[in-house]
């Protein structure tokens, strides 16, 4: 859910909330090896939003 929220906030121009949500999503998803292996583009996008 945090990944989707990050994307929505980014599209609305709310970069601060997008960054916070992306960081929360990364805290979970970076430890999910299946996600890391199968979704590199989504992981990269979250890392971009988290900066």
mmCIF file as gemmi writes it, N, C-alpha and C atoms, coordinates in Angstrom:
data_model
loop_
_atom_site.group_PDB
_atom_site.id
_atom_site.type_symbol
_atom_site.label_atom_id
_atom_site.label_alt_id
_atom_site.label_comp_id
_atom_site.label_asym_id
_atom_site.label_entity_id
_atom_site.label_seq_id
_atom_site.pdbx_PDB_ins_code
_atom_site.Cartn_x
_atom_site.Cartn_y
_atom_site.Cartn_z
_atom_site.occupancy
_atom_site.B_iso_or_equiv
_atom_site.pdbx_formal_charge
_atom_site.auth_seq_id
_atom_site.auth_asym_id
_atom_site.pdbx_PDB_model_num
ATOM 1 N N . UNK Axp A 1 ? 0.812 -1.181 0 1 0 ? 1 A 1
ATOM 2 C CA . UNK Axp A 1 ? 0 0 0 1 0 ? 1 A 1
ATOM 3 C C . UNK Axp A 1 ? 0.868 1.263 0 1 0 ? 1 A 1
ATOM 4 N N . UNK Axp A 2 ? 1.975 1.237 0.711 1 0 ? 2 A 1
ATOM 5 C CA . UNK Axp A 2 ? 2.843 2.409 0.772 1 0 ? 2 A 1
ATOM 6 C C . UNK Axp A 2 ? 3.447 2.718 -0.597 1 0 ? 2 A 1
ATOM 7 N N . UNK Axp A 3 ? 3.698 1.681 -1.375 1 0 ? 3 A 1
ATOM 8 C CA . UNK Axp A 3 ? 4.233 1.905 -2.724 1 0 ? 3 A 1
ATOM 9 C C . UNK Axp A 3 ? 3.224 2.685 -3.566 1 0 ? 3 A 1
ATOM 10 N N . UNK Axp A 4 ? 1.971 2.287 -3.516 1 0 ? 4 A 1
ATOM 11 C CA . UNK Axp A 4 ? 0.931 2.978 -4.271 1 0 ? 4 A 1
ATOM 12 C C . UNK Axp A 4 ? 0.743 4.408 -3.779 1 0 ? 4 A 1
ATOM 13 N N . UNK Axp A 5 ? 0.769 4.594 -2.476 1 0 ? 5 A 1
ATOM 14 C CA . UNK Axp A 5 ? 0.63 5.921 -1.901 1 0 ? 5 A 1
ATOM 15 C C . UNK Axp A 5 ? 1.779 6.819 -2.352 1 0 ? 5 A 1
ATOM 16 N N . UNK Axp A 6 ? 2.98 6.276 -2.383 1 0 ? 6 A 1
ATOM 17 C CA . UNK Axp A 6 ? 4.138 7.045 -2.841 1 0 ? 6 A 1
ATOM 18 C C . UNK Axp A 6 ? 3.946 7.502 -4.284 1 0 ? 6 A 1
ATOM 19 N N . UNK Axp A 7 ? 3.474 6.622 -5.132 1 0 ? 7 A 1
ATOM 20 C CA . UNK Axp A 7 ? 3.257 6.978 -6.532 1 0 ? 7 A 1
ATOM 21 C C . UNK Axp A 7 ? 2.168 8.043 -6.675 1 0 ? 7 A 1
ATOM 22 N N . UNK Axp A 8 ? 1.083 7.881 -5.926 1 0 ? 8 A 1
ATOM 23 C CA . UNK Axp A 8 ? -0.006 8.868 -5.996 1 0 ? 8 A 1
ATOM 24 C C . UNK Axp A 8 ? 0.466 10.235 -5.524 1 0 ? 8 A 1
ATOM 25 N N . UNK Axp A 9 ? 1.167 10.272 -4.417 1 0 ? 9 A 1
ATOM 26 C CA . UNK Axp A 9 ? 1.675 11.544 -3.894 1 0 ? 9 A 1
ATOM 27 C C . UNK Axp A 9 ? 2.641 12.19 -4.88 1 0 ? 9 A 1
ATOM 28 N N . UNK Axp A 10 ? 3.488 11.392 -5.495 1 0 ? 10 A 1
ATOM 29 C CA . UNK Axp A 10 ? 4.441 11.93 -6.475 1 0 ? 10 A 1
ATOM 30 C C . UNK Axp A 10 ? 3.704 12.552 -7.655 1 0 ? 10 A 1
ATOM 31 N N . UNK Axp A 11 ? 2.674 11.883 -8.121 1 0 ? 11 A 1
ATOM 32 C CA . UNK Axp A 11 ? 1.913 12.412 -9.261 1 0 ? 11 A 1
ATOM 33 C C . UNK Axp A 11 ? 1.163 13.689 -8.918 1 0 ? 11 A 1
ATOM 34 N N . UNK Axp A 12 ? 0.809 13.825 -7.644 1 0 ? 12 A 1
ATOM 35 C CA . UNK Axp A 12 ? 0.123 15.031 -7.196 1 0 ? 12 A 1
ATOM 36 C C . UNK Axp A 12 ? 1.09 16.15 -6.819 1 0 ? 12 A 1
ATOM 37 N N . UNK Axp A 13 ? 2.386 15.848 -6.908 1 0 ? 13 A 1
ATOM 38 C CA . UNK Axp A 13 ? 3.393 16.857 -6.604 1 0 ? 13 A 1
ATOM 39 C C . UNK Axp A 13 ? 3.752 16.965 -5.131 1 0 ? 13 A 1
ATOM 40 N N . UNK Axp A 14 ? 3.267 16.048 -4.322 1 0 ? 14 A 1
ATOM 41 C CA . UNK Axp A 14 ? 3.563 16.053 -2.888 1 0 ? 14 A 1
ATOM 42 C C . UNK Axp A 14 ? 4.795 15.179 -2.638 1 0 ? 14 A 1
ATOM 43 N N . UNK Axp A 15 ? 5.939 15.737 -2.96 1 0 ? 15 A 1
ATOM 44 C CA . UNK Axp A 15 ? 7.186 14.972 -2.938 1 0 ? 15 A 1
ATOM 45 C C . UNK Axp A 15 ? 7.557 14.516 -1.526 1 0 ? 15 A 1
ATOM 46 N N . UNK Axp A 16 ? 7.284 15.326 -0.525 1 0 ? 16 A 1
ATOM 47 C CA . UNK Axp A 16 ? 7.606 14.941 0.851 1 0 ? 16 A 1
ATOM 48 C C . UNK Axp A 16 ? 6.88 13.688 1.292 1 0 ? 16 A 1
ATOM 49 N N . UNK Axp A 17 ? 5.578 13.631 1.031 1 0 ? 17 A 1
ATOM 50 C CA . UNK Axp A 17 ? 4.809 12.435 1.385 1 0 ? 17 A 1
ATOM 51 C C . UNK Axp A 17 ? 5.19 11.256 0.491 1 0 ? 17 A 1
ATOM 52 N N . UNK Axp A 18 ? 5.501 11.533 -0.759 1 0 ? 18 A 1
ATOM 53 C CA . UNK Axp A 18 ? 5.936 10.456 -1.656 1 0 ? 18 A 1
ATOM 54 C C . UNK Axp A 18 ? 7.222 9.832 -1.128 1 0 ? 18 A 1
ATOM 55 N N . UNK Axp A 19 ? 8.144 10.675 -0.701 1 0 ? 19 A 1
ATOM 56 C CA . UNK Axp A 19 ? 9.425 10.195 -0.17 1 0 ? 19 A 1
ATOM 57 C C . UNK Axp A 19 ? 9.205 9.355 1.087 1 0 ? 19 A 1
ATOM 58 N N . UNK Axp A 20 ? 8.38 9.853 2 1 0 ? 20 A 1
ATOM 59 C CA . UNK Axp A 20 ? 8.113 9.114 3.239 1 0 ? 20 A 1
ATOM 60 C C . UNK Axp A 20 ? 7.478 7.756 2.962 1 0 ? 20 A 1
ATOM 61 N N . UNK Axp A 21 ? 6.508 7.732 2.081 1 0 ? 21 A 1
ATOM 62 C CA . UNK Axp A 21 ? 5.82 6.475 1.756 1 0 ? 21 A 1
ATOM 63 C C . UNK Axp A 21 ? 6.758 5.504 1.046 1 0 ? 21 A 1
ATOM 64 N N . UNK Axp A 22 ? 7.581 6.018 0.157 1 0 ? 22 A 1
ATOM 65 C CA . UNK Axp A 22 ? 8.544 5.162 -0.543 1 0 ? 22 A 1
ATOM 66 C C . UNK Axp A 22 ? 9.532 4.558 0.439 1 0 ? 22 A 1
ATOM 67 N N . UNK Axp A 23 ? 9.979 5.347 1.393 1 0 ? 23 A 1
ATOM 68 C CA . UNK Axp A 23 ? 10.915 4.825 2.401 1 0 ? 23 A 1
ATOM 69 C C . UNK Axp A 23 ? 10.266 3.736 3.243 1 0 ? 23 A 1
ATOM 70 N N . UNK Axp A 24 ? 9.004 3.915 3.586 1 0 ? 24 A 1
ATOM 71 C CA . UNK Axp A 24 ? 8.3 2.884 4.355 1 0 ? 24 A 1
ATOM 72 C C . UNK Axp A 24 ? 8.15 1.603 3.536 1 0 ? 24 A 1
ATOM 73 N N . UNK Axp A 25 ? 7.831 1.754 2.259 1 0 ? 25 A 1
ATOM 74 C CA . UNK Axp A 25 ? 7.699 0.583 1.389 1 0 ? 25 A 1
ATOM 75 C C . UNK Axp A 25 ? 9.042 -0.123 1.24 1 0 ? 25 A 1
ATOM 76 N N . UNK Axp A 26 ? 10.096 0.647 1.056 1 0 ? 26 A 1
ATOM 77 C CA . UNK Axp A 26 ? 11.429 0.055 0.908 1 0 ? 26 A 1
ATOM 78 C C . UNK Axp A 26 ? 11.865 -0.708 2.151 1 0 ? 26 A 1
ATOM 79 N N . UNK Axp A 27 ? 11.507 -0.205 3.315 1 0 ? 27 A 1
ATOM 80 C CA . UNK Axp A 27 ? 11.886 -0.861 4.563 1 0 ? 27 A 1
ATOM 81 C C . UNK Axp A 27 ? 11.378 -2.298 4.62 1 0 ? 27 A 1
ATOM 82 N N . UNK Axp A 28 ? 10.257 -2.548 3.968 1 0 ? 28 A 1
ATOM 83 C CA . UNK Axp A 28 ? 9.694 -3.897 3.934 1 0 ? 28 A 1
ATOM 84 C C . UNK Axp A 28 ? 10.156 -4.658 2.695 1 0 ? 28 A 1
ATOM 85 N N . UNK Axp A 29 ? 10 -4.037 1.535 1 0 ? 29 A 1
ATOM 86 C CA . UNK Axp A 29 ? 10.206 -4.754 0.272 1 0 ? 29 A 1
ATOM 87 C C . UNK Axp A 29 ? 11.66 -5.089 -0.027 1 0 ? 29 A 1
ATOM 88 N N . UNK Axp A 30 ? 12.599 -4.304 0.474 1 0 ? 30 A 1
ATOM 89 C CA . UNK Axp A 30 ? 14.019 -4.621 0.232 1 0 ? 30 A 1
ATOM 90 C C . UNK Axp A 30 ? 14.425 -5.942 0.883 1 0 ? 30 A 1
ATOM 91 N N . UNK Axp A 31 ? 13.641 -6.389 1.866 1 0 ? 31 A 1
ATOM 92 C CA . UNK Axp A 31 ? 13.955 -7.637 2.563 1 0 ? 31 A 1
ATOM 93 C C . UNK Axp A 31 ? 13.178 -8.827 2.002 1 0 ? 31 A 1
ATOM 94 N N . UNK Axp A 32 ? 12.369 -8.585 1 1 0 ? 32 A 1
ATOM 95 C CA . UNK Axp A 32 ? 11.59 -9.64 0.356 1 0 ? 32 A 1
ATOM 96 C C . UNK Axp A 32 ? 12.344 -10.07 -0.9 1 0 ? 32 A 1
ATOM 97 N N . UNK Axp A 33 ? 13.064 -11.171 -0.788 1 0 ? 33 A 1
ATOM 98 C CA . UNK Axp A 33 ? 13.933 -11.597 -1.886 1 0 ? 33 A 1
ATOM 99 C C . UNK Axp A 33 ? 13.168 -11.897 -3.165 1 0 ? 33 A 1
ATOM 100 N N . UNK Axp A 34 ? 11.958 -12.399 -3.052 1 0 ? 34 A 1
ATOM 101 C CA . UNK Axp A 34 ? 11.149 -12.665 -4.24 1 0 ? 34 A 1
ATOM 102 C C . UNK Axp A 34 ? 10.85 -11.343 -4.955 1 0 ? 34 A 1
ATOM 103 N N . UNK Axp A 35 ? 10.471 -10.327 -4.194 1 0 ? 35 A 1
ATOM 104 C CA . UNK Axp A 35 ? 10.208 -9.01 -4.783 1 0 ? 35 A 1
ATOM 105 C C . UNK Axp A 35 ? 11.48 -8.453 -5.411 1 0 ? 35 A 1
ATOM 106 N N . UNK Axp A 36 ? 12.58 -8.507 -4.696 1 0 ? 36 A 1
ATOM 107 C CA . UNK Axp A 36 ? 13.857 -7.975 -5.193 1 0 ? 36 A 1
ATOM 108 C C . UNK Axp A 36 ? 14.237 -8.646 -6.509 1 0 ? 36 A 1
ATOM 109 N N . UNK Axp A 37 ? 14.094 -9.95 -6.573 1 0 ? 37 A 1
ATOM 110 C CA . UNK Axp A 37 ? 14.481 -10.701 -7.772 1 0 ? 37 A 1
ATOM 111 C C . UNK Axp A 37 ? 13.516 -10.512 -8.942 1 0 ? 37 A 1
ATOM 112 N N . UNK Axp A 38 ? 12.234 -10.352 -8.642 1 0 ? 38 A 1
ATOM 113 C CA . UNK Axp A 38 ? 11.246 -10.344 -9.719 1 0 ? 38 A 1
ATOM 114 C C . UNK Axp A 38 ? 10.76 -8.953 -10.12 1 0 ? 38 A 1
ATOM 115 N N . UNK Axp A 39 ? 11.053 -7.931 -9.32 1 0 ? 39 A 1
ATOM 116 C CA . UNK Axp A 39 ? 10.517 -6.592 -9.586 1 0 ? 39 A 1
ATOM 117 C C . UNK Axp A 39 ? 11.608 -5.512 -9.52 1 0 ? 39 A 1
ATOM 118 N N . UNK Axp A 40 ? 12.697 -5.679 -10.239 1 0 ? 40 A 1
ATOM 119 C CA . UNK Axp A 40 ? 13.786 -4.701 -10.124 1 0 ? 40 A 1
ATOM 120 C C . UNK Axp A 40 ? 13.38 -3.289 -10.542 1 0 ? 40 A 1
ATOM 121 N N . UNK Axp A 41 ? 12.48 -3.167 -11.498 1 0 ? 41 A 1
ATOM 122 C CA . UNK Axp A 41 ? 12.043 -1.835 -11.94 1 0 ? 41 A 1
ATOM 123 C C . UNK Axp A 41 ? 11.224 -1.125 -10.862 1 0 ? 41 A 1
ATOM 124 N N . UNK Axp A 42 ? 10.385 -1.871 -10.158 1 0 ? 42 A 1
ATOM 125 C CA . UNK Axp A 42 ? 9.605 -1.267 -9.072 1 0 ? 42 A 1
ATOM 126 C C . UNK Axp A 42 ? 10.507 -0.88 -7.9 1 0 ? 42 A 1
ATOM 127 N N . UNK Axp A 43 ? 11.479 -1.716 -7.604 1 0 ? 43 A 1
ATOM 128 C CA . UNK Axp A 43 ? 12.426 -1.412 -6.538 1 0 ? 43 A 1
ATOM 129 C C . UNK Axp A 43 ? 13.231 -0.159 -6.876 1 0 ? 43 A 1
ATOM 130 N N . UNK Axp A 44 ? 13.661 -0.05 -8.113 1 0 ? 44 A 1
ATOM 131 C CA . UNK Axp A 44 ? 14.408 1.135 -8.547 1 0 ? 44 A 1
ATOM 132 C C . UNK Axp A 44 ? 13.546 2.39 -8.45 1 0 ? 44 A 1
ATOM 133 N N . UNK Axp A 45 ? 12.287 2.284 -8.811 1 0 ? 45 A 1
ATOM 134 C CA . UNK Axp A 45 ? 11.386 3.428 -8.726 1 0 ? 45 A 1
ATOM 135 C C . UNK Axp A 45 ? 11.201 3.87 -7.275 1 0 ? 45 A 1
ATOM 136 N N . UNK Axp A 46 ? 11.036 2.916 -6.372 1 0 ? 46 A 1
ATOM 137 C CA . UNK Axp A 46 ? 10.911 3.262 -4.96 1 0 ? 46 A 1
ATOM 138 C C . UNK Axp A 46 ? 12.168 3.953 -4.44 1 0 ? 46 A 1
ATOM 139 N N . UNK Axp A 47 ? 13.299 3.461 -4.856 1 0 ? 47 A 1
ATOM 140 C CA . UNK Axp A 47 ? 14.559 4.092 -4.435 1 0 ? 47 A 1
ATOM 141 C C . UNK Axp A 47 ? 14.658 5.514 -4.971 1 0 ? 47 A 1
ATOM 142 N N . UNK Axp A 48 ? 14.195 5.716 -6.179 1 0 ? 48 A 1
ATOM 143 C CA . UNK Axp A 48 ? 14.185 7.064 -6.771 1 0 ? 48 A 1
ATOM 144 C C . UNK Axp A 48 ? 13.27 7.995 -5.976 1 0 ? 48 A 1
ATOM 145 N N . UNK Axp A 49 ? 12.084 7.518 -5.634 1 0 ? 49 A 1
ATOM 146 C CA . UNK Axp A 49 ? 11.137 8.331 -4.88 1 0 ? 49 A 1
ATOM 147 C C . UNK Axp A 49 ? 11.618 8.594 -3.448 1 0 ? 49 A 1
ATOM 148 N N . UNK Axp A 50 ? 12.376 7.678 -2.906 1 0 ? 50 A 1
ATOM 149 C CA . UNK Axp A 50 ? 12.83 7.801 -1.51 1 0 ? 50 A 1
ATOM 150 C C . UNK Axp A 50 ? 13.96 8.806 -1.324 1 0 ? 50 A 1
ATOM 151 N N . UNK Axp A 51 ? 14.569 9.285 -2.394 1 0 ? 51 A 1
ATOM 152 C CA . UNK Axp A 51 ? 15.682 10.246 -2.281 1 0 ? 51 A 1
ATOM 153 C C . UNK Axp A 51 ? 15.231 11.575 -1.785 1 0 ? 51 A 1
